[in-house]
Each structure stands twice: as structure tokens, then as C-alpha cells.
């Protein structure tokens, strides 16, 4: 123990002497070098865009596999590789192994495998996924499933510090990637299906000391909300949220087990010093049991990175009745033309099927439109109140407990889940991997026991009826007008993070296991397709090494799409019969984590 | 002594004859079995064992219930199999109170007598 402390302190001192600057200066610098992929989303704006252009729409058809690497782990592989200098860092699902691989010879330079109590596995809602690592100032950050946040020396893999972020005995686990903004590691929490009270927390990157923690629900001071200064969209304009904005929207103490977890992809605007993220579903999934708007679950948050103070909030789905988590990524884009005016915006493709464009400085609601025509639970978002206009027959609250509400679109896994979209600054358009799935939803009464599932609904999911029969689409979206520019049908949900490059290609993975690259200006043109060893729920990243551009992706079927949803499909559903989705997926792929790296010959 | 035996044996006999569950039409079951199904649903067992108990990341209970004795079943529920990802449910009031009903329900599913999905009470 003593030696560990000594090591930690010398490391802290070393960093302080070496840099003196904020970590995000380092990370921003690293991400500005297009030859690297230094953050999970490529940059602070969550754009998943690369300036590299060796691989173009004309030569992408010649891509070849350059090398592959097995993680040796089964179950769902989300996230993707980081590349800094001549090193590649890759992670695995539970037990959350980390490998540092030299790009020169693809040798494992170091390997790290934390010891974790396996009792954490059953408390993880939707497979034992992990969405990847973070890098800053010579350190690699890993957010383990058991909530331990650990900093490793990027050169040696030695532990520098670790800190406990939550308690798995209460159902708290982690699946999200850590995010480095300024001199802080920002992380969230999972466990919305176990009655966890969501929060985000910031830790000092050099010491692991907690700097601030802001909850999604509860008293103002615990959420770091200032009732007179924190703003929200009210009656067509921004206004202060007022006192007890969360407490007033819950019955009794329900906010304490109210969900609003935070396992998505966060973004950061250095000029505004604001970080953006979404909070998830309120617990339980049975809406009848938790009257009120359940604030601030299902909300877009803007927090000051230094203090954690909330600048503004916007709740997308008040009083959720369908498990439409608001955690999906917040993408920042500049100069997007909204009604003839260029705006610096935040764009968010929510699980509820609406894509939101907000002014990211003020939080004003600019656009809210459906990004899948199948969406039927609400007719539209009222632009004055900001509230979705719910269709009565799809209201699981109105239909009540022990009643099966049928044909709700989208399904609980949303028109899109965590699989992150990409933004192309060249044409100011978004490339969005989506689900095209509907559901039957039957809520029932459930009691809370710490550490036990607190779900309270039975679901059955199937491809959107009356459509192309597939369960996914890859779409191009105009966030200024709120319109689908182009849509490419897919057999299964597109559960892989997209990539768009200056070379004019957009790439994504499929659940069958294909990597596909399309023309960024006409996504109907499929230019390249390769079958990787397993279904893809990971994200495509790109980098350059010794003059050659590479594209890398993790395959390894699993996650909610690969296991949960597919399983639901085996259940007979009225009018549709056994769709056989799971069996169908079984024909294409089996478990197993492999990183596949592509390059031109 | 004989009198004592005379009292006990018929009682044991009665117990053995008492069916584990009562079911009609595949979806109407006795109260205890219904509570067993409700427990299955509330504890979200389908997340690992599948909505039809056919197995998912966890094993098929249609198979397991043919092998496991009632004691082994109870032991697994109470203590879990942490190394395999099966949690212990001894902290759940609903499970401890409805253990027999849950066993009856899953046995009924395994026997093919009870249908998957929603059940109603047999009046």
C-alpha cells in the first residue's frame, strides 16, 4: 500500500511539472492530429469525423484486412480502439481487459486485467459491454464494470490510481467510456433497471479525487441546479427552472430510486466550458407506479465542467412510459442553417424517435422531428411547450397496468440506442445508424429491493410493420430542417457507431458482421463490404501510421441488440408470428471479440 | 405407535397426490403457481433465461428443471451461482415468499403443461 501511494504521488508530481496545462489542451491537441484517434468519438464535439483522405470513395473498394486481433472474450464488444502515436489501445467487455498494441509490429506491449467480483455480471442490464478507454497526458483511463475508475500509465500499463464510482450491491455498474474534459475524468453510472439514482461525477485526472458530483434527480443542491439560474425551455422561451424542479415531479421519495442514469457519449464545448450528456429512463418501467414528470430523467444536460453547475436542461420525454432513455450522444456542430440562420447547435437522436436540434449556448429548442417515419407514440413535439404530443392508444400509462399496449413504435431500444452517429462538416449532415423496430409493452406492479431488477414491464419487439421488413436503416439527416435526406434499409438494427471521412466515405458495421462503406454524398452506393468474424456493435475508428490510413472496428455480437432484442423476437407476436430474428442472426454470426484493421493494399 | 402411523401415512399419501400445480388450457393456473409466474416476471428472469425459459445468456430452464431436485433449485435461487452470473435472491422478499410457486411454475413450463407468457388464475 505504501509503495502504491509513493508511486501515485511521484506520478502526480511528474505530471504537474511536465505540463502545467489543462489535460484537455493535450487531448484537444491529440484529436486535432487527424493521424490519431485520441477520443472514443474522435473529438470533443462527438463528431466521429476524420480529416484523413487517403481512403476515398473511388478506392475504398480496394480495402484489405491489414491485421486482426482477438480479445479472447465472448459477449458484446462496444466502443473502439484509441490510437495515440505508435500505440493502439483496445478494451474488452467484462472482465475489462486492456491491451496496448504497438502499431509497428502489432505486438502486445502491455496488458491489464482488473480483478472484479463476478457478481457484478447479473446486475448489468443489457450484456457486459464496455464502451472503451480514454487517454490524456500519458494516461489511459478505464471505467470498469464494477464502477472502479482506474488510471494506467500509457507506456507501461501500471496502475496510477483507482477510485470507486458506485456500489454494484445497489445495482450500480458502469458501461460508459470515461470522458476527459479539462483536468477531469467525467464518468456516469448505469443501473436504470435496478432503481439506481443517476449522476455524473468528475475526478481529478492526476489524483482520482472526486471534484464534483451532480445527480439527475432530487434536491436542487444535489443536482447542482441553481433554481434561479438553471434554465429550461418554458412557453416558447428559456426561463429559470425554479425551486425543487425535480422533487415536485415525483411522488414521495421515489426520486431516490428514480433512475436517470448516464451511460452515453458526452461532448464538450471548450469556448462555453460546458459539457453535454443525456439522462436515462425513470425507474421502474411501469409508469403507473411513478406519477409526475419524473424530472430530470430523459433530459439533455449542459453543465459547467469546473463546478458541475447546470446551465440548462431540456426534458424530452416527461413521465416516460416506454423506456425511451435520453442517454444517446450529444453531437456539437457549428454554423448549421436553421430557418435561414447559422447556429451553433447540439444535435441529439433520441431513443424516442425524435431528433432534437438545440442552441447549445442557451438551450433553446430549435428543431424536433421524427428521424424514422415509423415513430407513432407521439404525433409531434409541441414547439412552444417542448412536450411530445402522446397518442392515447400507445400510452401505456393510459392503458394501465397488466394491459398490453400493442404496436408502439419505436421499441424500447429506440429509433436509435447508444450506437453513435457521425457528423460531416463538409456537407453539414449527420450519418445515423438506426433501429426500425416496434413493440408491445405491458407494465406491471413491481417492488423495489436494493440490487434486484426493478423493471416492471414485459416487452415483445419486432420489425416495424408495413415497411421493408428489416430492423434497421442507415440514414442521412439534415438537423437544420429536421428531415431525412436519404435512408438505406438494413436487415438488422444498425448497432455500430458510424464514421465519416474527408475522403468522402461513410462506414458502419452490421449485426451480421459486415463492415460497409458508402459514398458520403449518396449512401445508396455501397462501395465496400467485408464480413468480420462476428456481429458488429462496436464503432468504426480511423488513423494513419507511416503514411497509410487504417480503419479499425471491434466485432463481437451481444449487447441489447444481439441478445435482448433478438431473444424477444423468438416470442410469437400477434399478426407477425415468429419473426425468427434471433435464429436468423444465428445463421450469420456467433460470439467472439476481434479487432479487424483495414487498409488499402 | 400403530395409531400414530395410521395418522401419518395417509397424510404423506395425500401430499404425494397433491399435484405440484394445477393448470387448465395451458394458461389458467392455481394461485401459488400464478404468484410463481409473477415472481419470475418481477425479477426479470427472462433477461438471462429467455422469455420462454428456453435459455439465453443463462441456461434453458426447460432443461434444468428436468434435472434439478427441488432442494437444488431452492439452493440455486437462494445462494446463486455467482461464478456463472446467477445472482442470489435470498434478499428478495418476493422470491423467498413464492419459492414453491416459482418452482411449480417452472416445472409446469418444463413439463410443457403451462404455456409461455401471460397467465390467469384458475377459479
HADDOCK unambig.tbl for C-alpha pairs under 7 A between the chains (distance, minus, plus):
assign (segid A and resid 118 and name CA) (segid B and resid 82 and name CA) 6.14 0.50 0.50
assign (segid A and resid 118 and name CA) (segid B and resid 83 and name CA) 5.85 0.50 0.50
assign (segid A and resid 118 and name CA) (segid B and resid 85 and name CA) 6.70 0.50 0.50
assign (segid A and resid 119 and name CA) (segid B and resid 82 and name CA) 5.18 0.50 0.50
assign (segid A and resid 119 and name CA) (segid B and resid 85 and name CA) 6.33 0.50 0.50
assign (segid A and resid 119 and name CA) (segid B and resid 87 and name CA) 6.64 0.50 0.50
assign (segid A and resid 121 and name CA) (segid B and resid 85 and name CA) 5.58 0.50 0.50
assign (segid A and resid 122 and name CA) (segid B and resid 85 and name CA) 5.26 0.50 0.50
assign (segid A and resid 122 and name CA) (segid B and resid 86 and name CA) 6.31 0.50 0.50
assign (segid A and resid 122 and name CA) (segid B and resid 87 and name CA) 6.07 0.50 0.50
assign (segid A and resid 446 and name CA) (segid B and resid 42 and name CA) 5.87 0.50 0.50
assign (segid A and resid 449 and name CA) (segid B and resid 92 and name CA) 6.49 0.50 0.50
assign (segid A and resid 453 and name CA) (segid B and resid 43 and name CA) 5.59 0.50 0.50
assign (segid A and resid 453 and name CA) (segid B and resid 44 and name CA) 6.32 0.50 0.50
assign (segid A and resid 455 and name CA) (segid B and resid 44 and name CA) 6.94 0.50 0.50
assign (segid A and resid 456 and name CA) (segid B and resid 42 and name CA) 6.09 0.50 0.50
assign (segid A and resid 564 and name CA) (segid B and resid 47 and name CA) 6.86 0.50 0.50
assign (segid A and resid 567 and name CA) (segid B and resid 50 and name CA) 6.54 0.50 0.50
assign (segid A and resid 568 and name CA) (segid B and resid 51 and name CA) 6.90 0.50 0.50
